[in-house]
Every structure is written in structure tokens, then in C-alpha cells.
């Protein structure tokens, strides 16, 4: 799998920190709003806080390798906050780590509709689409990211892998060859780069890439 467990856990650690910060902001906002509007709908506010608590526990469990527990917590969070893009994308990520790719796609797409400017979320959807073999869809999402953020190396790497699968070997070689540090971290990417070099007649570069892989 292209995105390793370590990759996804790094992403989830970032999510955990962000959600803890968000939870603090929510609590502060509640006290402020209550001072202005004592008749505020506390049930809705309470649901949001409980959702954040479940989500935070879910990401903590994911870091510890308990993906089933993490999935359960995030599903509970989603019942309380069904339109929270962070929770939707978090559940998508946990499902993706378990290779439940079709279900993960549903949550990534829902999250992206709610937060269309979120480039990390769009890249996660593209990675999921790539693993499902939805190559044109993945390509489209990755090109949207690069238009908004030219030179984004993780996106370039993933687009290179997609283009290799699409048999556009010239573009794949250019993309993968432009991010050597990331390529060298992943045997799958090194193998893909070697193939693209062979397919484009760059045999010496292909051999050099294979030597790194050995």
C-alpha cells in the first residue's frame, strides 16, 4: 500500500492535536455565548463537545494501533456531528488503514463537499481513489491540488504513481524524478520510477534506481 501505516498515523497525530485545540475553542465559545444568550440550545452544543471527545479518543486509539476501537469512537462521533468534515475525513482515514476503501471513499467525499478547499483531504481522497483503481478521478483531484499549491511534493509523488499506472511514462518519470527524497523512502515508488525509466529508454537511470532498491 502506498500510504503506509506510519504515514497515516502521522496524519492522525496532526488531527488529534488539531481536534484538542478545537475542543478547547468550542468550550471557550460556549461560555462566551452563554453569557450573551442564556437560552442557547445546549443540547446541540453538548453533542458537538461529545463528538469531539469521541473523535479525540479515536485518534488516540489509532496511534496505539487499535483501529477497531478507533473506528468505533469515530462512528459515535459522527452520530453526534454528522456534518463535521474533520470527523468524516478521520473516519475515512481509519477505514482506509483497514483497507475498507470503498466505504472510506464515501466519507472522504462527504467531507470534501463540506470543506472543498481542504487540500490534505483532497489528497487523501485521491490516494484512496488510486488504490481503488479510479485513476482518472485521482489524477483530477491531484491536479486541482497542484494548481492551488504548485510544488507540493507528496502530491507530485502520488500523481507520478497515478501516471505510471495510466501508462503515461514520460510524465510519470518527470514527476517521480523530481521528488527523489520521497521516492527513495518507498520501495513501490522506486520500482515505479525504474519502470518509467525503462519505458522511456533511460536504461542507465533505471539501473541506478534499481541499485538503490536492492
C-alpha positions, 0 to 999 in steps of 0.5 A: 500500500502506498500510504503506509501505516506510519504515514497515516498515523502521522496524519492522525497525530496532526488531527488529534492535536488539531481536534484538542485545540478545537475542543478547547475553542468550542468550550471557550465559545460556549461560555462566551455565548452563554453569557450573551444568550442564556437560552442557547440550545445546549443540547446541540452544543453538548453533542458537538463537545461529545463528538469531539471527545469521541473523535479525540479518543479515536485518534488516540486509539489509532496511534496505539494501533487499535483501529477497531476501537478507533473506528468505533469512537469515530462512528459515535462521533459522527452520530453526534456531528454528522456534518463535521468534515474533520470527523468524516475525513478521520473516519475515512482515514481509519477505514482506509488503514483497514483497507475498507476503501470503498466505504472510506471513499464515501466519507472522504467525499462527504467531507470534501463537499463540506470543506472543498478547499481542504487540500490534505483531504483532497489528497487523501481522497485521491490516494484512496481513489488510486488504490481503488483503481479510479485513476482518472478521478485521482489524477483530477483531484491531484491536479486541482491540488497542484494548481492551488499549491504548485510544488507540493511534493507528496502530491507530485509523488502520488500523481507520478504513481497515478501516471505510471499506472495510466501508462503515461511514462514520460510524465510519470518519470518527470514527476517521480524524478523530481521528488527523489527524497520521497521516492527513495523512502518507498520501495513501490515508488522506486520500482515505479520510477525504474519502470518509467525509466525503462519505458522511456529508454533511460536504461542507465537511470533505471539501473541506478534506481534499481541499485538503490532498491536492492 
